[in-house]
Amino acid sequence: MSNAVEISNLCKNFGSKQAVCNLNMTVPMGAIYGFIGENGSGKSTTEKMICGLIPNDGGTIKLYGRDYTDIDVRAKMGVLIESPGCFPSLTVFDNMMIQAANLDIANAEQEVIKVLKKVRMEGAAGNKYKNCSLGMKQRVGIAMALLGDPMLLVLDEPLNGLDADGMRIMREVFLDIISDGKRSIIVSSHLLGELQKVATHYGIIRHGKMICQMTASQLDASCRTYVALKAKDMNKTKMILGCKYSRMELDEAEYIRIYDQTTTEQVVSYLYEQGICVTEVFTDKIGLEEYYIDLMKEGK
């Protein structure tokens, strides 16, 4: 079975600026592919080339084993880049019906109702688009992208501006979409903690180049484990730990983190021998956000 997306040596220039440079990318069938990078790294440019919105200057893009310009394969794609093109004074339902007409969808009303239910917006179908919250507008955009039952969704920053409940709903929507194992989603986001809750695969881009691709399980295996602790005398504790452990830091919550290979029992026992009373201790792993920051530091 072919991958949903296969990109080889993709390039794009804007004048003298090289926005994407020999980029390789693979999105498996049934994946939620988290596409990560700094502003200006080439994420949106890559997504626009995949969608055929801008031409590439080199390399190849294949969708389901066929060239991305193939009319039949392009019909299998749904896109939300930036924001949905909706008429503010029309209702959500009417905007959806206009898009269904643009796509020449048979049984348009039935299809619109189906996709609005999928994104949990059936109760707001009669709302004017201009009166919708940002999270509702994002879901309308995804509903539009779902019209025509596409096999591949390309979503650019769909989590921006959502509250906690909106993010929960969006995660449920993503998981519903790929539940049959045939559909795939490429989603870019700066909210890496939220992305980590749903992504099955990751691609990290920097200065237009793909620097890392991995599965969620590979990310988990790559993330550093640490022992975190607090003690009554933190300054003395840091000094004593520094005599034994070489990789330490104080995190934002003011826990001392030890990245050397050790256990909570070994750390607590060592500090007890030195007369230090530990008040909190646990073992944890860095998440996607910290892994990404570490990777960017290494790149610099």
C-alpha positions in Angstrom: 0.0 0.0 0.0 1.4 3.4 -1.0 2.1 6.3 1.4 -0.4 9.2 1.4 2.5 11.6 0.6 6.0 11.1 -0.7 8.1 14.1 -1.3 11.6 14.0 -2.8 14.2 16.8 -3.1 11.5 19.5 -3.0 12.7 23.1 -3.7 11.1 26.5 -3.8 12.7 29.9 -4.3 11.2 33.4 -3.9 13.7 35.5 -5.8 17.1 35.0 -4.2 15.5 33.5 -1.1 15.4 29.7 -0.9 12.3 28.9 1.1 12.4 25.1 0.7 15.7 23.2 0.0 15.8 19.6 -1.1 13.1 18.6 1.3 12.1 14.9 1.7 8.9 14.0 3.5 6.9 10.8 3.9 3.3 10.7 5.3 2.0 7.2 5.8 -1.5 6.1 5.2 -3.7 6.7 8.3 -1.2 9.1 9.9 -1.7 12.3 11.8 1.6 14.0 10.7 2.7 16.8 12.9 4.6 19.3 10.8 6.8 21.4 13.0 9.1 24.4 12.5 9.8 28.0 13.4 8.1 30.9 11.7 9.7 31.2 8.2 11.0 27.6 8.3 9.1 26.7 5.1 6.1 24.8 6.6 3.3 26.8 4.9 5.3 27.0 1.6 5.6 23.2 1.6 1.9 22.7 2.4 0.9 25.1 -0.4 3.1 23.1 -2.9 1.5 19.8 -1.7 -1.9 21.4 -2.3 -0.9 22.8 -5.7 -1.5 26.4 -4.6 2.0 27.4 -5.7 4.4 25.7 -8.1 7.6 24.0 -7.0 11.0 24.8 -8.5 12.4 21.3 -8.2 11.8 17.8 -6.8 8.7 15.6 -6.9 5.4 15.3 -4.9 3.4 12.1 -5.0 0.0 11.5 -3.4 -1.0 7.9 -3.0 1.7 6.9 -5.4 0.7 9.3 -8.2 1.9 12.7 -9.3 0.2 15.4 -7.3 -1.0 17.2 -10.4 -3.1 14.1 -11.3 -6.8 15.3 -11.4 -8.1 12.2 -9.8 -5.7 12.3 -6.9 -6.2 16.0 -6.3 -9.9 15.4 -5.8 -9.0 13.3 -2.8 -7.5 16.3 -0.9 -9.1 18.7 1.6 -7.3 21.9 2.5 -7.4 24.5 5.3 -4.6 27.0 5.0 -4.8 30.3 6.9 -8.6 30.8 7.3 -11.8 29.5 5.5 -13.2 31.7 2.8 -16.7 32.4 4.3 -19.3 35.2 3.8 -19.6 36.8 7.3 -23.3 37.6 7.1 -24.4 34.2 5.9 -25.1 31.3 8.2 -22.6 28.4 8.7 -25.0 26.1 6.8 -25.3 28.5 3.8 -21.6 29.0 3.6 -21.2 25.2 3.6 -23.8 24.8 0.9 -22.0 27.4 -1.3 -18.7 25.4 -0.9 -20.6 22.1 -1.7 -21.9 23.8 -4.9 -18.4 24.9 -5.8 -17.3 21.3 -5.5 -20.3 20.0 -7.4 -21.2 17.6 -4.6 -24.2 15.4 -5.1 -26.7 15.3 -2.2 -25.2 18.5 -0.9 -27.5 19.1 2.0 -27.0 15.6 3.3 -23.2 15.9 2.9 -23.1 19.2 4.7 -25.1 17.9 7.7 -22.8 14.9 7.9 -19.5 16.9 8.0 -21.0 19.5 10.4 -21.8 16.6 12.8 -18.3 15.2 12.4 -16.8 18.5 13.6 -19.4 19.0 16.3 -21.0 22.0 14.7 -24.5 20.7 13.8 -26.0 22.8 16.6 -24.5 26.0 15.2 -25.5 25.5 11.6 -28.0 28.4 11.8 -25.5 30.8 13.3 -24.1 33.6 11.1 -20.5 33.0 10.5 -19.5 36.4 11.8 -21.0 35.5 15.2 -19.0 32.3 15.6 -16.1 32.1 18.0 -12.6 31.5 16.7 -12.8 27.8 17.6 -16.1 27.4 15.8 -14.7 29.2 12.7 -11.7 26.8 12.7 -14.1 23.8 12.8 -16.2 25.3 10.0 -12.9 25.5 8.0 -12.2 21.8 8.7 -15.8 20.9 7.8 -15.3 22.6 4.4 -12.1 20.7 3.9 -14.0 17.5 4.6 -16.6 18.1 1.9 -16.3 15.5 -0.8 -14.9 12.8 1.6 -11.2 13.5 1.0 -8.5 11.0 1.8 -5.9 13.6 2.7 -6.3 16.7 4.8 -3.7 19.5 4.9 -4.4 21.9 7.9 -2.2 24.9 8.6 -2.3 26.0 12.3 -5.9 24.8 13.0 -5.4 24.9 16.8 -4.5 28.6 17.0 -6.7 30.6 19.4 -8.7 27.6 20.7 -9.6 27.3 24.4 -9.1 24.0 26.2 -12.5 22.7 25.3 -12.0 23.7 21.6 -8.7 21.8 21.5 -10.3 18.7 23.1 -13.0 18.8 20.4 -10.4 19.2 17.6 -8.4 16.3 18.9 -11.5 14.1 18.9 -12.3 15.3 15.3 -8.8 14.4 14.1 -9.0 10.9 15.6 -12.4 10.4 14.1 -11.1 11.3 10.7 -8.3 8.7 10.7 -10.2 6.0 12.5 -10.7 3.9 9.4 -6.9 3.8 8.7 -7.3 5.1 5.2 -7.3 8.9 5.7 -4.3 11.0 6.7 -3.8 14.5 8.1 -0.9 16.8 7.8 -1.2 19.4 10.5 1.2 22.2 11.3 1.0 23.8 14.8 3.1 25.8 17.3 1.1 24.2 20.1 3.4 21.2 20.5 1.9 19.9 23.7 -1.5 19.6 22.0 0.0 18.1 18.9 1.8 15.4 20.9 -1.6 14.2 22.2 -2.7 13.1 18.7 0.2 13.0 16.2 1.4 9.5 15.1 4.3 10.9 13.1 6.4 14.1 13.0 8.4 16.1 10.6 10.7 18.9 11.9 11.7 21.5 9.3 14.4 24.2 9.7 15.5 26.8 7.2 13.6 24.9 4.5 15.2 21.6 5.2 13.7 18.5 6.8 16.0 17.8 9.8 14.1 15.0 11.4 11.2 12.6 10.7 10.0 10.1 13.3 7.0 8.2 14.7 5.4 9.0 18.0 7.1 5.9 19.5 10.5 6.9 18.2 10.0 10.4 19.7 9.1 8.7 23.1 12.3 6.6 22.9 14.4 9.7 22.1 13.1 11.9 24.8 15.4 12.2 27.8 14.3 10.8 31.1 15.1 12.8 34.3 14.8 12.7 38.0 13.1 15.9 39.4 13.2 17.0 43.0 12.7 19.8 45.5 14.4 20.1 48.9 14.2 22.4 51.9 17.6 24.1 51.1 17.6 24.3 47.3 20.9 26.2 47.0 22.8 23.6 49.1 21.1 20.8 47.3 22.2 22.0 43.9 25.8 22.4 45.2 25.9 18.9 46.6 24.3 17.3 43.5 26.7 19.1 41.3 29.6 17.1 42.9 28.0 13.8 41.8 25.9 14.6 38.6 27.1 16.4 35.5 23.8 17.1 33.7 21.5 19.2 35.8 19.2 22.2 35.4 16.5 24.1 37.2 13.2 24.1 35.3 10.5 26.7 35.2 8.7 25.2 38.1 11.9 25.4 40.1 12.5 21.6 40.3 16.1 20.4 40.0 16.3 18.0 37.1 19.0 15.4 36.9 19.5 13.9 33.4 22.4 11.5 34.4 21.4 7.9 34.4 20.1 7.4 38.0 17.0 6.6 40.0 15.0 8.5 42.6 16.1 6.0 45.3 19.8 6.7 44.4 19.4 10.4 44.5 17.4 10.5 47.7 19.8 8.2 49.4 22.8 10.3 48.3 21.2 13.5 49.6 20.1 11.9 52.9 23.7 10.9 53.5 24.7 14.6 53.0 22.0 15.8 55.4 19.6 17.1 52.8 15.8 16.6 53.3 14.0 16.0 50.0 10.4 17.2 50.0 9.4 16.1 46.4 10.9 13.6 44.0 9.7 11.9 40.8 10.9 10.6 37.4 9.5 12.0 34.1 10.4 12.5 30.4 10.7 15.7 28.4 7.9 16.2 26.0 7.8 17.2 22.3 8.2 20.9 23.0 11.4 20.4 25.0 12.7 17.9 22.5 12.1 20.4 19.7 13.8 23.2 21.7 16.8 20.9 22.3 17.0 20.0 18.6 16.9 23.7 17.6 19.7 24.5 20.1 21.8 21.7 18.6 21.1 23.2 15.1 22.3 26.6 16.2 
